[in-house]
Each structure stands twice: as C-alpha cells, then as structure tokens.
Amino acid sequence: MSGGLVKNRAIVAIARILLGRIFIMLTRGEKFIDDVDGLTERNIRSMEEMARGEGWGAVGPQTSR
C-alpha cells in the first residue's frame, strides 16, 4: 500500500469513530463534555515521566560529569 492510501484509510477510520459517537450522543440526548484540560495535564505528566526515564531533564539531556 502506498503512504497516501494508508493515510486515507486512517482518516476514514477516525471519521467513522467520530460519527458513531456523535450518533450515540444525539440519540441519547447527551451533551458534549469538553475535558481537554484534564487530558492535557495527563499528557504533560506522561511526557515528563517518559523524559525522566530516558535521562532527559526539564531543559535537555542530563550528562554525568
């Protein structure tokens, strides 16, 4: 498969997931809850933990001198 075809399939897959969730929200009468702030905080913590595990500090790589 070419790179463009794989990208298109991924876009279609994500669109189908979103469409399914939107359909469920509309049929159940649910409201959209935006929790981007919580997600962002979790992502930042996760990236900091990964960076510490790989020997990276807050600014750059840690060197032992």
N, C-alpha and C positions, 0 to 999 in steps of 0.2 A: 504494500500500500504506500502511496505517496504521502508526504507530510501534510499536504493540503486536505487530502481525504480524511486523514486521522483527525485533523483539527475540526473539520466539518462534522464528523461523527460525534466528537466531544461536545460541540456546541448544541447539536440536536439532542443529545442525551441530557444535558443540563436544562435545555428548554422544556423537555418532557417532564422532568422532575418538578420544575417550577410550575408548569401548567397543572400538574396533578395536585400540588399543594394549594394553588390558587382555587382550583375547583372545589377541593375539600373545604377551604375557608368559606367560599361563597355558599355552598350547600348547607353548611352547618351554621352559617351566620356568625362566624368568628371574626374578631377584629385582629388586625395585624399588630404584633408587638415587636417594636424595634429594640433589639438588645445588642446593638453594635458596640456600645461602650464596654459592656461586660466581656464580650468576645475579644475586643481589642486588648483589654487588660490581661486576659488569659493568654493571648498570643504573645504579648510582650514578656510575661513571666516565662512562658515556654521557651522563647528565643534566648532569654537571659540564662536559663538553666542549660540549654544546649551550648551556649557560648562558654559558660564556665566549665562544662565538661570537656570542651575541646581546647582549653588553655587560653581562651580569649578573655580579656578584661573588658571594662566598660568602654575603653577607647581603642585598644588594639591588642595585638598578641602579647602575652606575658613572656618575658625572657628571663632565664635564670642566669644571673651574672654574679 
